[in-house]
Amino acid sequence: MPASEIEPFYKEIGRRIQTRRDRLGLTQETLGAKLDPPVTRASVANIEAGKQRILAHTLPQLAIGLDMDLSELIPSETPKQVASTRRVEAELAKKLGRSRGKKLTAKIKASRQEKNL
C-alpha cells in the first residue's frame, strides 16, 4: 500500500477520536497536551485524518484523555469490513436517507454478529 494512501483502520480510529473530542469540546491542541509525551495539534489532526499511525502506548492515553473505553476507540472490524460498511452506509443513505440508512446498516451488522456467536 502506498505511503500516501489512508488505511481504513486508521481513518476509522481518527473519526472516532474526532467525534469524541468534538463532543467533549476539546481542541486538538488540548488533547495533544494530555498525552505523554505531548503531541502537537498537527499530529492530532493527522491522527484524526487517518494519515498518522498511532503508537500502541498512545492508544490507552487517547482513550483516557477522551474519557472512553479503549474498546470504543478501536474498530472491532477488519479494515476491509470498515471500508465496506462505509460504502454500504453511503449507498443506503443515498437511497433511504442518512438516518434510515445507518439504522439498516446497524441491523445488518447486529444480525451478522448473532450468526457468529
C-alpha positions in Angstrom: 0.0 0.0 0.0 1.5 3.4 -1.0 2.5 5.6 2.0 0.2 8.3 0.8 -2.9 6.0 0.9 -5.0 6.3 4.0 -5.7 2.9 5.6 -9.4 2.4 6.6 -8.5 1.1 10.1 -6.6 4.3 11.0 -9.2 6.5 9.3 -11.9 4.9 11.5 -9.9 5.4 14.7 -9.3 9.0 13.7 -13.0 9.5 13.0 -13.8 8.1 16.5 -11.2 10.4 18.1 -12.5 13.5 16.3 -16.2 12.7 17.1 -15.5 12.2 20.8 -13.1 15.2 21.0 -15.8 17.4 19.4 -18.4 16.1 21.7 -16.3 17.0 24.7 -15.5 20.4 23.4 -11.7 19.8 23.4 -9.3 21.3 20.9 -6.8 19.2 19.1 -4.1 21.1 21.0 -5.7 20.3 24.4 -6.0 16.6 23.5 -2.4 16.5 22.3 -1.2 18.1 25.6 -2.9 15.3 27.6 -0.6 12.7 26.0 2.8 11.6 27.4 4.9 12.7 25.6 2.6 15.5 24.4 2.0 15.8 20.7 1.3 18.8 18.6 -2.0 20.0 17.2 -0.8 19.0 13.8 -0.1 15.4 15.0 -3.7 15.1 16.4 -5.1 16.5 13.1 -3.1 13.9 11.2 -4.3 11.1 13.5 -7.9 12.2 13.1 -7.5 12.2 9.3 -6.0 8.7 9.5 -2.7 9.9 8.0 -0.6 9.1 11.0 -0.4 5.8 12.7 -0.8 5.7 16.4 1.8 4.1 18.7 0.4 1.3 20.9 1.2 3.1 24.2 -0.7 6.2 22.9 -4.0 4.4 22.3 -4.9 4.0 26.0 -3.7 7.6 26.7 -6.1 8.8 24.0 -9.0 6.8 25.5 -8.3 8.2 28.9 -8.0 11.7 27.5 -11.3 11.3 25.7 -13.0 9.7 28.7 -13.8 6.5 26.8 -13.1 2.8 26.9 -10.2 1.6 24.7 -12.7 -0.8 23.1 -14.8 2.1 21.9 -11.7 3.6 20.2 -10.5 0.6 18.3 -12.7 -0.8 15.5 -13.7 -4.5 16.0 -13.9 -5.0 12.3 -11.1 -5.6 9.9 -10.0 -2.6 7.7 -11.8 -4.1 4.7 -15.0 -4.5 6.7 -14.8 -0.9 7.9 -14.4 0.3 4.3 -17.2 -2.0 3.2 -19.6 -0.8 5.9 -18.9 2.9 5.0 -19.7 2.1 1.3 -22.9 0.3 2.3 -23.9 3.2 4.6 -23.2 5.7 1.8 -25.3 3.8 -0.7 -28.2 3.3 1.7 -28.0 7.0 2.7 -28.5 7.9 -1.0 -31.4 5.6 -1.3 -33.1 5.8 2.0 -31.8 9.0 3.7 -28.9 9.1 6.1 -30.7 8.2 9.3 -32.6 5.2 7.9 -29.5 4.0 6.1 -27.4 4.0 9.3 -30.2 2.2 11.2 -30.4 -0.5 8.5 -26.7 -0.9 8.4 -26.7 -1.4 12.2 -29.4 -4.1 12.0 -27.4 -5.9 9.3 -24.2 -5.7 11.4 -26.1 -7.0 14.5 -27.5 -9.9 12.5 -24.0 -10.9 11.3 -22.7 -10.8 14.9 -25.5 -13.0 16.1 -24.7 -15.6 13.4 -21.1 -15.6 14.5 -21.9 -16.4 18.1 
